[in-house]
Amino acid sequence: MLVKNYMTRHPLLADPAMSTVEAQRFMGENDIRHLPVVGDGKRLLGLVTRQSLLIDPGRLGSLDVWEIARYLSALTLKDVMIKAQEITTVEQDTTIEEAARIMVENRIGCLPVLDDGIVVGIITEVDLLAQLMEMMATRVPGVRVTVRLPDERGELAKLVGTIAAQEWGMLACGGAPAPKDPTKWDAVVKIRDVPQEEIIAALGTIEGQEIVDVREV
């Protein structure tokens, strides 16, 4: 799973000379929250977000209403954009999980995707959430089960082996460290076309493992 498969290709772009008023209208009409600013050849110059378009009231305190109107109408994206050297970017072949790590650690909502400095796409936090939804087969009905198992070799094989022995169809499988217990791991599986009671009966017999949540979704 690579960024190029989940990014928005050919995103909407802006010229640095675009006024902030026009940019706000443009972003609102197209329902976007991140707008790359580019120069010749679609080379990244900056990035505008809805947050960066907010004007500090302190800059307007000494102005009357007409001066404020003139000031705002004269502002361009070049004046308010995040400069290219301050923007975190990725390449198309970056893995989706690496993109997620970068966004979380930097507390940012998007990553422009560049190819030799040229903007070829953008990936956002919404894109990552959509991918998580697809990974867990959210749109397909089934039984979602969380099994807490020791963080040891062979434990996941025991769980998957039990599911395979029943000849059940597994829609999704994921996992994460158990909350507040570094010695355990929570495996999440989604199984279709099997009654919840049968799943509990089969998975509940695996030695050393515990069903901590089960629900039809």
N, C-alpha and C positions, 0 to 999 in steps of 0.2 A: 504494500500500500504506500504509494508515493504521492507527494504533493501534486504532481502534474495530473493525477487522476481525479482529484477532488477540488482543485482550485477553480475559481471563476476565470475562464479564459477571456482574453480581450476585454478587460474591465473598462468601465467608463473612466476617462482621463480628463484632466483639466490643464489649461495653459496658466502659467504664473501670473499673467496679466488679467485673468478673470477677476471680477469684483467679488468681494465676500458676499454681497447681497445676492448676486447672481448665483454664486456657488451654493448658498443656503437653499435657494429656490430649486436649483438643479438637483441637489441631493434629496430634497424633500419629494420632488416629483418622481424621482427614480427609486425612492425608498432605499437609499444607501447611506452608510455611516462613515465610510472611508473613501477618500478620493485622492488617488495618486496625481501629483503634479509633475508634468513632463516637459522636456524641451524637444529640440530637434531629434528625430529618429526615435521618439518615445523613450528617451533616456531619463531616468528618474532624477528629479530635482528636489522633490519634497512630497509631503503627505499632509492632507487636510482631513481632520475628523470633526465631528459635530462639536466636540469639546474645544478644539483649537479655534473654532469660529466664534466662541464666546468672548466678548470683549470685557476686559477688566474695568469695572465701574470707576475705579480710581483714575483711569486715564481720561474720563469724561467729566469729572467733578467740577472743573472750573469753566466748562463750556456751557453756552446757552443752547436752546433747542435747535436753533438754526446752525450753529457751529457743529453741534453733534451730528446733525443730518449730513452736513458737508463732509465731516470727518469720516463717517461710516461709508458714505457713497464713494469716497476716494480710496478706501482700503482695498487692496488686491490680495490674492492668495500668496503672492511673494512676501507680503508683510506679515502674514499669520501662519504660514505653513511650517511644519517641522522640516528642518533642512535635511537633505539626503544623507549627510555624514552622521546624523543623529538617528537615522531610521535603521531598524533591524530588518534584514531581508533574508530570503532563502532562495535556493535554486530548485528547479523542477524535480530533480531526483532526490531531494530531501525526503526522508521517511515521514509519514504522517505523525508518528509518535514523537519524533524529534521536533517537528514543527510545534506540537502541543507543548513540549517541554520548554522550548524557547519562549513561547507566548506566556506560559505560566510564570516562568522565572523572571521575565521582564515586565510582567503585568501589562501586557499590551493586547489589543483586540484584533490585530490583523498583521499579516506579513506580506508585503509586496514580493512577488516572485520575479526574479530577474534572470536574464540570459545575457551575459556580457554587458551588464548595465542597462539593458533594455527591459522595460516592463512587459512581461508576457502573461501575467496573471496576478491574482491576489487570493489569499486564503485567510478566512476569518474564523473567529471563535464559533460562529454559527455553522460554518462548514464542518468544523471538527465535531460539534455536537450532532450534526446530521450523520456523520460517519459512525459515531458511537451508536446512534440509534439503529443504523443499518447492521452494524456488527452484532448487535444483540437481537436482531430480527424483530424489532419492535412492531412492525406492521403485520406480522404473521401470528395468528392465535396459537397459544401453546401453554405449557406449564413451565414456569421459571422457578428453578430450585437453586438455593445457595447452600453449599455443603462446606463446612469448616473441617479442614484436614491438616495434619501435621506438615510443617514445611520441611519435608524430607523426600528424597528420591523414591519414586515408585508409587507415591500416594495418588497422584493424578491418574496414573495408569490403572490403578485399582478402580477408581471412579468410572473412567471411560470404559474399562473392560466390563464392568457390571452393566452399563448401559448397552454396550455392544452385545452382551450375552442375551439380553432381552429382545434384541433385534428392533430397538426403538430408533426412530429418526431424531437426530440431534440437530436443532436449528442453529444453535449458537453455543459458544463456550468461551468464557473469559475468567479473569481472576485478579485478586489484589490481596496484599497482606491484610490479615484480620485486624480490625480495630483494637488497639491497646494490647495486642498479644503478638510479639514478633516471632513466636515459635509456631504460629498457625497461619494458614492461608485459606482465604475464602474463594472457592471455585463456584462460578455461576454457569449453569447450563440451562438451556431451554429445549424442551422436548415436546413434540407434537403428537396429536392423535393417541394419547395415552391418558387414562383417568388419573387424577391427582393421587388417589388412594393407592393405586398400583405403584406409582413412582415412589411414594413414601415407603411402601412395604419393601421394595427392592433396595433402594439406596440406604434405607435405615439399617440394613444388616451389615454394611461395610465396617469392619473392625477398625476402631480408632478414628472414625469420621462421624460428624454430627450434622444433621440437617438443621440449619438455623433459620431458614425462611423458605416457604413454598407458596406459590400463588398462581392462579390462572390469569393470564394476561393476553 
